[in-house]
């Protein structure tokens, strides 16, 4: 049976502001039905990295919080820490980054809580008994919440293909240990001829996986080159972004379909026990070609479409991908020229089987890829 996915576009007027449309969208998709009176509700989103600009605007989080308060819930806005060394690697830096990006209490109307504690180790083991994991390590504040509202900025991703509701919870609700379990085996590739042995990647590695060794005798360039211990590597890819020479790249020969399946299983663990008390909203705005974890946001590949909401995370992600691929690309983006790109994810990342994320999520019972798009108050997509 097809799941209902509710949609509103971004058209507004004097008596129809975007925050008002977001609240109506949330209510139409069942927000009042997922909360308990007095229950703690995790509003899970991504606060953005310093330098990034594509994350969901804080003022657009407020109508969700207000609707939850009206329904009698006790909402808190949350995310978990990162594996890589950056502006969200511990709770102090993470909260400072969130505030810098505008997620202050007076703006969003709820307290900010870093879900996996000050150093990423505040976690709860959740039994799932799935293909890759018998149990998953979920950030404790999310695991202990009565309800979850996922607010995902929909975008492309260089390892998962795209990031929506499934990835927002699969990777975003995992503790540091959980993130390492998902990334395990996805180590970067070294292009030795480009490496100058500068050590910037060594400084950025939080896991002691990188060392600087002597280059083989007789080789060109500098006398030093980096080496990666794949047993220690967490696959966080921070070293890739740290390298100014482009000497570290994504290893496309690794098993990225498996990585996507792991994300889906962690997402299932994040909502385990509260499947009927979860709601998923995807914001198809400033759809960037890469993750919001980068300290920059490249030009969007399509124009803004609108916002989707559903009780089914698989359906809302499938609908988001479909709307993405039905939209004309922006020539000002990385998708240049006048060509038509029926699969924009593969146009940017040709080696990624992005469907695996959705296929496996459906296989493990998270939802269905079949959906009915329900327009809210004349919210038909303008494609």
Buried (B, 14 or more C-beta within 10 A) or exposed (E): EEBBBBBBBBBEEEEEEBBEBBBBBBBBBBBBEBBBEEBBBBBBBBBBBBEBEBBBBBEBBBBBBBBBBEBEBBBBBBBBBBBBBBBBBBBEBBBEBBBEBBBEEEBBBBEBBBBBBEEBBBBBBBEBEBEBBEBBBBBBBBBEBBBBBBBBBBBBBBBBBBBBBBBBBBBBBBBBBBBBBBBBBBBBBBEBEBBBBBEBBBEBBBBEBBEBEEBEEEEEEEEBBBBBEEEEBBBBBBBBBBBEBEBBBBBEEBEBBBBBBBBBBBBBBBBBEBBEBBBBBBBBBBBBBBBBBBEEBBEBBBBBBBBBBBBBBBBBBBBBBBBBBEBEBBEEBBBEEEEEBEEBBBBBBEEBBBBBBBBBBBEBEBBBBEBEBBEBEEBEBEE
